[in-house]
Amino acid sequence: MPYEPPTHTVERSLRATTGARTVAGVDEVGRGAWAGPVTVCAAVTGLRRPPEGLTDSKLITPRRRAELAPVLRDWVTAYGLGHASPEEIDELGMTAALRLAAVRALDELPVRPDAVILDGKHDYLGSPWRVRTVIKGDQSCIAVAAASVIAKVYRDTVMAELGADTGEFEEFAFRANAGYPSPTHQAALERLGPTPHHRLSWSYLDALPRWQHLKKVRFSAKAAALESGGQLGFDF
């Protein structure tokens, strides 16, 4: 099905209405995976014409994504990557973990952005960031689309290395499923139990009686602070 290429429309709007000079597009990957980190990319593109074929990473073949990512890394004005580990996801919950990863990505930028375009309808960043949420922003906004491709390729590479054919976690097929619940992944979980890279607070363990004792229950002051947008003095 044909799709419209992304534009700078939202970025131009933010510049015009808020006076923002530096606008970052932010997108995440790995939110629904059972294993591995959640990864966030923040990309600053200015108003230049993007490389041909840029759109939401989910609409691009793996081969094309792999070709496009290094082009984008050279093309963007700046980008930063941030991650929240499975342990942090278990401790904080996904919303707070996303915020943690996003702040880490934004902190990697050489200049703090004046505004952020965040993919989706939920603002998981919050104060003090000036955020514009855009549903399907990874399809409509150039900076968000660039962030989606860079994040996806980076995280897929990390998961492929975990699932290398000669590695300890070969049977989980992370190279093919990137930590998402494919049939091979689920069969390996039932047989072998979760690895150190699995999220242990997630409900998939409820269907694995042999491994239910490993399930973690989340509760911490740090999680509560992040969920409410505060930081309680933690250095993120």
C-alpha positions, 0 to 999 in steps of 0.5 A: 500500500502506498504511503506518504513520505515523512515531512518537516511539518511538525518541526516547522510548527514547533519552530513557529509557535514556540521559537524552538531552534533545535527540535529532536525526534524521539522513538523507541524500540523493544517495548513489547519484547520479552528479552533485551533492553528498551532502546530510544533514539533522539535524532536532530535533522534540521530541515534538510531533505532526508535520504530516499526511502526514509519512513517508519522502520517497521515499513522497511525490510531488514536489509533496507534498514541495515543499508539506511541506518549508517546513511542516516547516522551520517546525515543527521545533525546529531543523534543519541541512543539511550537504553533501559536494561531488563533489570531497570524495566523490572524495577521501574515499569515500562513507562518509567524505563522509557523515560529513563532511556529517552533522557539518556538518549537526549543527554547524548545530544551535543545540544539540549533540544528546545522541543521534542517530537515524541512518537505515539499519543502518550508523553512518557517524558514529561516536565521539564521537556517541551514535548509534542506527541504525534501518533504515527510520528515515525511515518509522518515526521522526518526526525522521528522516522530517522530515530526509529530506523537508527534505534531499530537497527542498533537494538536488532544488532545487540540482540543478534549478538546475544543470539549468535549461533555459537553463543550461550543463548542460541536456542532462543533465536534472538537473531531472528526475533530480537527478543519478541515472543516468536514460537522458537523463543517461547519453546526455549523459554518453556524448556530452559527458563529465562536468561539474564536478558529476560524481563522477569516482571512480565506476565509471560511467566504466569504461563510457565509453571516451572519458572513462575518462582522467578517472577519479580514484583515491582515496587520502588521509590525510584519507580514511583518518582519516575512514573510521576516525572520526578527524579528524587535526586537520582543521577540519570 
